[in-house]
Amino acid sequence: MLIQHKQNGSGGIFFIQDGHEDTVAALTYDQKDPGSIIIEHTEVDKALRGKDVGDQLIYKAVEFARSRHLKIHPICSFARAVFEMKKEYRDVYAEVED
């Protein structure tokens, strides 16, 4: 599965499209300051659930953050759960206070 990335203004999206160029999975983020990004939302089409597609989107966001020396604030509940479980992402994880 090809995960694509687009930046627009202060934010961006990691996404997967089907053969008809419809988006079937997406992770959106915003960059409010130069040192971090906020994962706002992660969504995966029902047909792809259970296939680790959401985890793959998170991994791409982590790679993006590492390459730019950014921290990630996951306000999306799915993203936050992934960050809390995966210790290998601790280098970019910035815990979010409720």
N, C-alpha and C positions, 0 to 999 in steps of 0.2 A: 504494500500500500504506500503510495506516494503522499507524504505530508508536505504541503506547500506552506509558504509564509508570505504574508503581505503586511507591510507597515503603512499606516495612514495617520498622519498627524502625530499625536503623542502616543498612539496605541498601535495595535496590530492584531493579527489573527494567524493561527496555525490551523490548517484545514485539510480535509480529504474530500475529493470529489468522486462521484461515480462516473460511469462511462458516458453519462449525458451531461456532464459538467454541473450537476447538482451537488451542493455541499451536503455530505452525509455525516461529517464529524467536524467539530470546531472547538478551538480554545481561543478566547479573546482576552486581551490584556491591555492595560493602560500604563503609561510611564509618566507619573506625576512629578518625579524628581530625577536627576541624572544618575542616581545610584541604585535605583530599584524599579521593578515593574510589579504591577498588581494583576494577578490572574483573577478576572472577574467572572468568567463563565466557561464551563465545559459542557458540550452537548454531543451525544453520539446517537445516531439513528438506531431505532430498535433492532433492525436487522443485523447490526454490528455489535450489539451489546454482548458482553461475555467473551469477547475476542481480544481483550487488552488494548483496544483502540484508544480509550481514554488515557491509559498509562503511556502509550506511545506519544500522544500529544503532550503530556506533561514532560516526558523525557526530552522532546524537542525544545520545549520552553526552558528546561534546565540547561541544555546545551547552549542555547541562545544566551542565557544569563551568564553562564561561565565564560563564554567567548568575549563577553563585554564587561566582565567583572561587576555584574549586577546582583542584587539580592531580589528574591521573589517573595511577595506578600500574597498568599493565596486566600482571597476572600470567598472564592467558590468552595462550597462544602466538599465536593468531590476532590478538588485539588488539595485542599487542606488535609483531607484524610490520607491521600497518597503521600504527602510530605511528612506527615506524622509517622507513617509506617516505614518509609524508605530512608534509612539512616544515611545512605550514600548521597542523598540530596541535601544533607545538613549544611554543606558549604555555601549553598545559595538560599537556604530557607530563612526567612525573616518571619517569625511567628506573628500572628495577627491577634491583637487584643479585641475581645468582644465588647 
